[in-house]
Amino acid sequence: MIECKNLVKIYKVDNELEVMALQGLDLTVEKGELMGIIGSSGSGKSTLLNMLGGLDRPSAGNLIVDGQSLLNMSDKELVQYKLQTVGFIWQNNARNLIPYLTARQNVELPMLLNGKRKKARAIELLEMVGLGHRLNNRLSELSGGEQQRVAIAIALANQPKLLLADEPTGNVDTKTADIILDLFRYLNNELGVTIVIVTHDMKLTKKMDRVVAIRDGKTSSEILRRKFFDEQGRELLMDEDGEPEDSHVELAVMDQAGRLQIPRDYLEAIGFESDNNKVQIELHEGRIVLLNPDEEQKKSC
Ligand SMILES: Nc1ncnc2c1ncn2[C@@H]1O[C@H](COP(=O)(O)OP(=O)(O)OP(=O)(O)O)[C@@H](O)[C@H]1O
């Protein structure tokens, strides 16, 4: 569904300063996948989502979504792409919603922009997100979690193949966040829509099969759900409460040139100083070992 290769985004600030928000990012997302993206503030998560949603254009690299290259698209094609291929859900749902319209009118609006007005479809979508009983309520009469569900129905209005959500649970409590994630999972199963969710919430990431971590504008690691097997080699399916502590494993992502990012706390554990930019790499009994060169030199004296 998504093929990002060596994606670069440079922002120009005051026509002089350049900020390299994405520094050669690689990412593949399969059709029908529900996956998460995490990373500290400023790592490039929103920039990536904006590129995927066609809200901004990449500076270089390759970005293909549903067979369409977002680098070479004309402005007209980009408008169609935004209307038909992707749906967006923001943390601040004021970007999705119009407060003085009812839930149903809000969902009808994007269909109207796409040249169709389908009352029945709007009702169907609101029922799908569990708001069949709130169709004619104005947005201001709904709770934060309910408003976010209207935002999801709006994002689905034009039957997108890809749903992008930027911190969709950032403004709601933990219980509502769980309900919203369950809703995403339900929609993913029912409609087969591919879903990419940016989140800070590590608890949410524990509920996903795959989470990609971004650091300094690059994919640094992938957190994958581990598979557990019984004595006969059959896969054990866990319910959420029965999941063990080590339900996920984190793997570093290596780029095509063999480069990988080493977590800062690992470097600190070997006494690596941040003003030093070299580590000693050794092959030891079939394992690659990183050593602090200063410590090694002291030992050999
Ligand atoms: N429009 C812009 N103009 C200039 N710099 C920008 C712009 N948008 C983002 N940046 C810079 O690009 C980098 C990545 O920003 P981005 O918003 O993608 O990070 P993020 O991981 O989403 O952060 P957060 O979790 O705080 O939202 C940051 O250094 C940011 O200051």
The ligand as an SDF file (V2000), in Angstrom:
LIG
                    3D

 31 33  0  0  0  0  0  0  0  0999 V2000
    6.3980   23.7770    8.3050 N   0  0  0  0  0  0  0  0  0  0  0  0
    7.5930   23.6380    8.8800 C   0  0  0  0  0  0  0  0  0  0  0  0
    8.5640   24.5520    8.6910 N   0  0  0  0  0  0  0  0  0  0  0  0
    9.7830   24.4000    9.2420 C   0  0  0  0  0  0  0  0  0  0  0  0
   10.1430   23.3480   10.0170 N   0  0  0  0  0  0  0  0  0  0  0  0
    9.2260   22.4070   10.2480 C   0  0  0  0  0  0  0  0  0  0  0  0
    7.8980   22.4920    9.7010 C   0  0  0  0  0  0  0  0  0  0  0  0
    7.1970   21.3970   10.1010 N   0  0  0  0  0  0  0  0  0  0  0  0
    8.0390   20.6690   10.8650 C   0  0  0  0  0  0  0  0  0  0  0  0
    9.2570   21.2600   10.9510 N   0  0  0  0  0  0  0  0  0  0  0  0
   10.4430   20.7430   11.6680 C   0  0  0  0  0  0  0  0  0  0  0  0
   10.6770   19.4280   11.2010 O   0  0  0  0  0  0  0  0  0  0  0  0
   11.0600   18.5760   12.2680 C   0  0  0  0  0  0  0  0  0  0  0  0
   10.0770   17.3980   12.3690 C   0  0  0  0  0  0  0  0  0  0  0  0
    8.8230   17.9220   12.7930 O   0  0  0  0  0  0  0  0  0  0  0  0
    7.4960   17.0360   12.9520 P   0  0  0  0  0  0  0  0  0  0  0  0
    6.3820   17.9630   13.2800 O   0  0  0  0  0  0  0  0  0  0  0  0
    7.3570   16.1540   11.7820 O   0  0  0  0  0  0  0  0  0  0  0  0
    7.8770   16.1610   14.2340 O   0  0  0  0  0  0  0  0  0  0  0  0
    6.9460   15.2120   15.1190 P   0  0  0  0  0  0  0  0  0  0  0  0
    7.7210   13.9540   15.3190 O   0  0  0  0  0  0  0  0  0  0  0  0
    5.5980   15.0930   14.5120 O   0  0  0  0  0  0  0  0  0  0  0  0
    6.8680   16.0220   16.4770 O   0  0  0  0  0  0  0  0  0  0  0  0
    5.6610   16.1140   17.5670 P   0  0  0  0  0  0  0  0  0  0  0  0
    5.5630   14.7550   18.2020 O   0  0  0  0  0  0  0  0  0  0  0  0
    6.1290   17.1620   18.5190 O   0  0  0  0  0  0  0  0  0  0  0  0
    4.4170   16.5080   16.8190 O   0  0  0  0  0  0  0  0  0  0  0  0
   11.1220   19.4490   13.5150 C   0  0  0  0  0  0  0  0  0  0  0  0
   12.4520   19.8730   13.6810 O   0  0  0  0  0  0  0  0  0  0  0  0
   10.2100   20.6030   13.1620 C   0  0  0  0  0  0  0  0  0  0  0  0
   10.6040   21.7700   13.8560 O   0  0  0  0  0  0  0  0  0  0  0  0
  1  2  1  0
  2  3  1  0
  2  7  2  0
  3  4  2  0
  4  5  1  0
  5  6  2  0
  6  7  1  0
  6 10  1  0
  7  8  1  0
  8  9  2  0
  9 10  1  0
 10 11  1  0
 11 12  1  0
 11 30  1  0
 12 13  1  0
 13 14  1  0
 13 28  1  0
 14 15  1  0
 15 16  1  0
 16 17  2  0
 16 18  1  0
 16 19  1  0
 19 20  1  0
 20 21  2  0
 20 22  1  0
 20 23  1  0
 23 24  1  0
 24 25  2  0
 24 26  1  0
 24 27  1  0
 28 29  1  0
 28 30  1  0
 30 31  1  0
M  END
$$$$
